Amino acid sequence: MELSDILTQIESGNEEETERRLREYNRENSKTFAFDCKEEDARIKLCQGLLTVVRRPVQPQCQSTCLETMRILSRDKRVLGPVATSEGILTLAGLARIPVPDADVKPLDEAKSAVEERVVVEALKCLCNVVFNSVAAQQVGEDVRLAQGLCAYLRSSSSTRHEVGLFSLRVLFLLTALRPDIRGVVCKEMGAVGLLTGVLERLLDVRWVGPYEVTPSDPQAPPVPNEKSDQVMEALKVLFNITMSDFSDEDNYHQLRLIAAIMRHILMLRAQTEEKTEETHSHAINLLSNLPVCCLDVLIDVPLQGGLEKYGGKNMDAVQVLVDFMEKRIDKGSNYKEGLTPVLSLMTEGSRYHREIRRYLKAKVLPPLKDVKVRPEVGTTVRNKLVRLMTHVDMGVKQGAAEFLFVLCKESVDSLLKYTGYGNAAGLLVARGLLAGGRGETEYSADEDSDTEEYKAAKPFVNPITGHIEEPMPNPIEDMTEEQKEYEAQKLANMIGELSRQQLIRPMGVRKDGSLAPLEEAVRQCSVADSSESDSD
């Protein structure tokens, strides 16, 4: 379909022929995402022409077709000039029924027919593409108060149709993700945290039985439909963005605890597929990571079924979901930075400040050692998998895994080395300045942490570097004479010296405070310290 033919029909004002040509163009380009640069000017003119058509008193079917064409064109960020203006954004907002100042907006309730609803959905989809692909459109969206209009719309629409609600939330997500200054504005002016909490309550049919307690989900209940799951995830993404702002007053603290309670409810729900369930849980975990750590007690302050008192009567069902989620993400073996580090961070902070959570996770992840015949990183237990991550190539992943295990060990170096071996823990110890041993700065309760009889018997034979009992190795210098030993030692020293001079390696030593320093500096510091002690004697 030649764009010049479409432009000619638009200029002639022939609504029926324009719509027919556009439908043909849409069929041909529905899957097109890379466009011919030679037709760039024509596509810009087409964008402008489409805005002209949708402003005319044309039939909803024609508006829907025009907007579908604009959605296709808006995949190309180079042609968005006519749309990324106040006039363009206000036109799309009006067609989407978003109540913003200066936009010609009809109430959404008037979109009674399927065609009229289609116009609203297509306008929202266009806004998604335009806001995502155009910095100018993002600025215009802020200037015309598009985010505030979306909040007002979500507040007034209690029974929104699926696609309208989904794409309204998606536009709001894009605005709050790409324009950080909008986050605080919608929170203060529109009460966005409470608004989106209400959206989640409505979508999930939440029933409160206590201040921060939701009616438990029935294990036999049908899974959450995909349409609701999609909207829930969009709402969670918006909440994640806006909770990155500062919340310090008492009312917001109450709202954040309500969110924590709803996140617990979400963690206990199932979607229609395993993938959808995992994706929903991922967004819930991301949001929980944004909340103040003092709010995480809401996850476990739920009555137990059966009255188990092992962990102070706290309900650990949601924490177990986190453990299962973490193990699934580890087993996937990819995208650890985005998929795994949030749940590791959440469990680390939860364990650091909530004794019952730490005790439960310690029992699940680092149960008492019995068999130390294999290396800590070898095996299929959660501990083995996390220890393997301690030497991962991605710095964030290995730090997250190491920090989690360190906190489970109450930041005791000796306890960590028992479970991981010195070699796997060296990176964390260097970063924390704990190569010489000791503890981290956080204070923990003095609950029991005793060794098993099996470990006590095996402990004298454990190699502290590898963390397991090694088979006896033959001594390579056993049959050497003293002269041969001295020759090999001198040869090794010469090789190290040569590598050091070429700056291929840098010999290091440990300062008195447990941190690393170049070997000369560490030796000099120790010599000065020893000299001072001798002088004082």
Solvent accessible surface area in square Angstrom, and as a share of the most:
residue,aa,sasa,rsa
1,M,66,0.29
2,E,108,0.48
3,L,8,0.04
4,S,70,0.45
5,D,59,0.30
6,I,0,0.00
7,L,29,0.14
8,T,80,0.46
9,Q,33,0.15
10,I,7,0.03
11,E,144,0.65
12,S,77,0.49
13,G,42,0.40
14,N,71,0.37
15,E,59,0.26
16,E,142,0.64
17,E,40,0.18
18,T,3,0.02
19,E,21,0.10
20,R,108,0.39
21,R,48,0.18
22,L,0,0.00
23,R,99,0.36
24,E,51,0.23
25,Y,12,0.04
26,N,5,0.03
27,R,166,0.60
28,E,96,0.43
29,N,25,0.13
30,S,48,0.31
31,K,172,0.73
32,T,33,0.19
33,F,139,0.58
34,A,92,0.72
35,F,29,0.12
36,D,75,0.39
37,C,81,0.49
38,K,186,0.79
39,E,73,0.33
40,E,46,0.21
41,D,102,0.53
42,A,27,0.21
43,R,3,0.01
44,I,56,0.28
45,K,129,0.55
46,L,0,0.00
47,C,0,0.00
48,Q,77,0.34
49,G,11,0.10
50,L,0,0.00
51,L,1,0.01
52,T,53,0.31
53,V,4,0.02
54,V,5,0.03
55,R,98,0.36
56,R,78,0.28
57,P,140,0.88
58,V,21,0.12
59,Q,116,0.52
60,P,42,0.26
61,Q,83,0.37
62,C,0,0.00
63,Q,30,0.13
64,S,9,0.06
65,T,5,0.03
66,C,0,0.00
67,L,0,0.00
68,E,54,0.24
69,T,0,0.00
70,M,0,0.00
71,R,48,0.17
72,I,1,0.01
73,L,0,0.00
74,S,0,0.00
75,R,48,0.18
76,D,11,0.06
77,K,134,0.57
78,R,107,0.39
79,V,0,0.00
80,L,4,0.02
81,G,51,0.49
82,P,21,0.13
83,V,0,0.00
84,A,11,0.08
85,T,56,0.32
86,S,57,0.37
87,E,105,0.47
88,G,0,0.00
89,I,0,0.00
90,L,31,0.15
91,T,21,0.12
92,L,0,0.00
93,A,0,0.00
94,G,8,0.08
95,L,23,0.11
96,A,3,0.03
97,R,26,0.10
98,I,1,0.01
99,P,64,0.40
100,V,9,0.05
101,P,74,0.47
102,D,134,0.69
103,A,20,0.15
104,D,131,0.68
105,V,46,0.26
106,K,116,0.49
107,P,79,0.50
108,L,26,0.13
109,D,120,0.62
110,E,88,0.40
111,A,1,0.01
112,K,163,0.69
113,S,53,0.34
114,A,85,0.66
115,V,55,0.32
116,E,48,0.21
117,E,35,0.16
118,R,83,0.30
119,V,5,0.03
120,V,1,0.00
121,V,1,0.00
122,E,7,0.03
123,A,0,0.00
124,L,1,0.00
125,K,37,0.16
126,C,0,0.00
127,L,0,0.00
128,C,12,0.07
129,N,35,0.18
130,V,0,0.00
131,V,0,0.00
132,F,127,0.53
133,N,30,0.15
134,S,12,0.07
135,V,111,0.64
136,A,57,0.44
137,A,0,0.00
138,Q,13,0.06
139,Q,72,0.32
140,V,19,0.11
141,G,0,0.00
142,E,48,0.22
143,D,93,0.48
144,V,19,0.11
145,R,97,0.35
146,L,0,0.00
147,A,2,0.02
148,Q,19,0.08
149,G,3,0.03
150,L,0,0.00
151,C,0,0.00
152,A,36,0.28
153,Y,9,0.03
154,L,10,0.05
155,R,123,0.45
156,S,91,0.59
157,S,18,0.11
158,S,84,0.54
159,S,101,0.65
160,T,21,0.12
161,R,107,0.39
162,H,42,0.19
163,E,55,0.24
164,V,3,0.01
165,G,2,0.02
166,L,14,0.07
167,F,24,0.10
168,S,1,0.01
169,L,1,0.00
170,R,81,0.29
171,V,0,0.00
172,L,1,0.01
173,F,45,0.19
174,L,21,0.11
175,L,0,0.00
176,T,0,0.00
177,A,35,0.27
178,L,68,0.34
179,R,45,0.16
180,P,79,0.50
181,D,73,0.38
182,I,5,0.03
183,R,35,0.13
184,G,23,0.22
185,V,51,0.30
186,V,1,0.00
187,C,21,0.13
188,K,179,0.76
189,E,95,0.42
190,M,34,0.15
191,G,35,0.34
192,A,1,0.01
193,V,5,0.03
194,G,29,0.28
195,L,17,0.08
196,L,0,0.00
197,T,2,0.01
198,G,33,0.32
199,V,6,0.03
200,L,0,0.00
201,E,47,0.21
202,R,86,0.31
203,L,8,0.04
204,L,22,0.11
205,D,82,0.43
206,V,10,0.06
207,R,146,0.53
208,W,81,0.29
209,V,88,0.50
210,G,22,0.22
211,P,112,0.70
212,Y,56,0.21
213,E,38,0.17
214,V,16,0.09
215,T,55,0.32
216,P,86,0.54
217,S,35,0.23
218,D,86,0.45
219,P,109,0.69
220,Q,158,0.70
221,A,39,0.30
222,P,117,0.74
223,P,43,0.27
224,V,25,0.14
225,P,64,0.40
226,N,58,0.30
227,E,99,0.44
228,K,80,0.34
229,S,3,0.02
230,D,36,0.19
231,Q,12,0.05
232,V,2,0.01
233,M,12,0.05
234,E,7,0.03
235,A,0,0.00
236,L,0,0.00
237,K,45,0.19
238,V,1,0.00
239,L,0,0.00
240,F,66,0.27
241,N,8,0.04
242,I,0,0.00
243,T,9,0.05
244,M,107,0.48
245,S,35,0.23
246,D,128,0.67
247,F,34,0.14
248,S,98,0.64
249,D,75,0.39
250,E,149,0.67
251,D,96,0.50
252,N,35,0.18
253,Y,88,0.33
254,H,76,0.34
255,Q,37,0.17
256,L,5,0.02
257,R,31,0.11
258,L,24,0.12
259,I,0,0.00
260,A,0,0.00
261,A,4,0.03
262,I,0,0.00
263,M,0,0.00
264,R,29,0.10
265,H,20,0.09
266,I,3,0.01
267,L,3,0.01
268,M,64,0.29
269,L,33,0.16
270,R,125,0.45
271,A,10,0.08
272,Q,94,0.42
273,T,63,0.37
274,E,104,0.47
275,E,129,0.58
276,K,40,0.17
277,T,18,0.10
278,E,18,0.08
279,E,81,0.36
280,T,14,0.08
281,H,19,0.09
282,S,18,0.12
283,H,38,0.17
284,A,0,0.00
285,I,1,0.01
286,N,39,0.20
287,L,0,0.00
288,L,1,0.01
289,S,47,0.30
290,N,43,0.22
291,L,11,0.06
292,P,50,0.32
293,V,40,0.23
294,C,62,0.37
295,C,0,0.00
296,L,5,0.03
297,D,32,0.16
298,V,4,0.02
299,L,3,0.02
300,I,3,0.02
301,D,66,0.34
302,V,18,0.10
303,P,80,0.50
304,L,44,0.22
305,Q,154,0.68
306,G,83,0.80
307,G,42,0.40
308,L,110,0.55
309,E,126,0.57
310,K,124,0.53
311,Y,18,0.07
312,G,52,0.50
313,G,24,0.23
314,K,59,0.25
315,N,7,0.03
316,M,12,0.05
317,D,67,0.34
318,A,0,0.00
319,V,1,0.00
320,Q,51,0.23
321,V,30,0.17
322,L,6,0.03
323,V,6,0.04
324,D,64,0.33
325,F,10,0.04
326,M,0,0.00
327,E,46,0.21
328,K,89,0.38
329,R,33,0.12
330,I,12,0.06
331,D,90,0.46
332,K,123,0.52
333,G,49,0.47
334,S,72,0.46
335,N,100,0.51
336,Y,30,0.11
337,K,120,0.51
338,E,129,0.58
339,G,7,0.07
340,L,0,0.00
341,T,29,0.17
342,P,33,0.21
343,V,0,0.00
344,L,0,0.00
345,S,58,0.37
346,L,8,0.04
347,M,3,0.01
348,T,6,0.03
349,E,61,0.27
350,G,2,0.02
351,S,1,0.01
352,R,39,0.14
353,Y,128,0.49
354,H,27,0.12
355,R,98,0.36
356,E,40,0.18
357,I,7,0.03
358,R,9,0.03
359,R,57,0.21
360,Y,21,0.08
361,L,0,0.00
362,K,30,0.13
363,A,43,0.34
364,K,96,0.41
365,V,1,0.01
366,L,2,0.01
367,P,64,0.40
368,P,82,0.52
369,L,13,0.07
370,K,123,0.52
371,D,87,0.45
372,V,6,0.03
373,K,148,0.63
374,V,82,0.47
375,R,99,0.36
376,P,1,0.00
377,E,35,0.16
378,V,80,0.46
379,G,32,0.31
380,T,114,0.66
381,T,78,0.45
382,V,18,0.10
383,R,32,0.12
384,N,10,0.05
385,K,23,0.10
386,L,0,0.00
387,V,0,0.00
388,R,102,0.37
389,L,9,0.04
390,M,9,0.04
391,T,86,0.50
392,H,50,0.22
393,V,148,0.85
394,D,40,0.21
395,M,111,0.50
396,G,28,0.27
397,V,1,0.00
398,K,55,0.23
399,Q,90,0.40
400,G,19,0.18
401,A,0,0.00
402,A,5,0.04
403,E,37,0.17
404,F,0,0.00
405,L,1,0.00
406,F,0,0.00
407,V,0,0.00
408,L,1,0.00
409,C,2,0.01
410,K,22,0.09
411,E,1,0.01
412,S,14,0.09
413,V,3,0.02
414,D,110,0.57
415,S,15,0.10
416,L,0,0.00
417,L,34,0.17
418,K,36,0.15
419,Y,5,0.02
420,T,0,0.00
421,G,0,0.00
422,Y,64,0.24
423,G,41,0.39
424,N,21,0.11
425,A,0,0.00
426,A,31,0.24
427,G,46,0.44
428,L,17,0.08
429,L,0,0.00
430,V,59,0.34
431,A,75,0.58
432,R,82,0.30
433,G,19,0.18
434,L,22,0.11
435,L,23,0.11
436,A,76,0.59
437,G,25,0.24
438,G,46,0.44
439,R,145,0.53
440,G,16,0.16
441,E,169,0.76
442,T,43,0.25
443,E,166,0.74
444,Y,45,0.17
445,S,43,0.28
446,A,110,0.85
447,D,21,0.11
448,E,131,0.59
449,D,64,0.33
450,S,90,0.58
451,D,43,0.22
452,T,24,0.14
453,E,129,0.58
454,E,90,0.41
455,Y,11,0.04
456,K,108,0.46
457,A,72,0.56
458,A,16,0.12
459,K,112,0.48
460,P,104,0.66
461,F,139,0.58
462,V,27,0.16
463,N,42,0.22
464,P,90,0.57
465,I,94,0.48
466,T,17,0.10
467,G,4,0.04
468,H,21,0.09
469,I,51,0.26
470,E,71,0.32
471,E,139,0.63
472,P,126,0.79
473,M,157,0.70
474,P,115,0.72
475,N,84,0.43
476,P,116,0.73
477,I,76,0.39
478,E,124,0.56
479,D,140,0.73
480,M,61,0.27
481,T,75,0.44
482,E,124,0.56
483,E,128,0.58
484,Q,94,0.42
485,K,66,0.28
486,E,126,0.56
487,Y,142,0.54
488,E,71,0.32
489,A,62,0.48
490,Q,103,0.46
491,K,98,0.41
492,L,102,0.51
493,A,54,0.42
494,N,84,0.43
495,M,106,0.47
496,I,73,0.37
497,G,21,0.20
498,E,75,0.34
499,L,67,0.33
500,S,37,0.24
501,R,171,0.62
502,Q,99,0.44
503,Q,159,0.71
504,L,117,0.58
505,I,72,0.37
506,R,167,0.61
507,P,40,0.25
508,M,84,0.37
509,G,11,0.11
510,V,65,0.37
511,R,64,0.23
512,K,125,0.53
513,D,99,0.51
514,G,1,0.01
515,S,25,0.16
516,L,58,0.29
517,A,1,0.01
518,P,28,0.18
519,L,77,0.38
520,E,118,0.53
521,E,59,0.26
522,A,4,0.03
523,V,85,0.49
524,R,144,0.52
525,Q,71,0.32
526,C,46,0.28
527,S,60,0.39
528,V,92,0.53
529,A,27,0.21
530,D,78,0.40
531,S,58,0.38
532,S,62,0.40
533,E,102,0.46
534,S,76,0.49
535,D,118,0.61
536,S,93,0.60
537,D,156,0.81
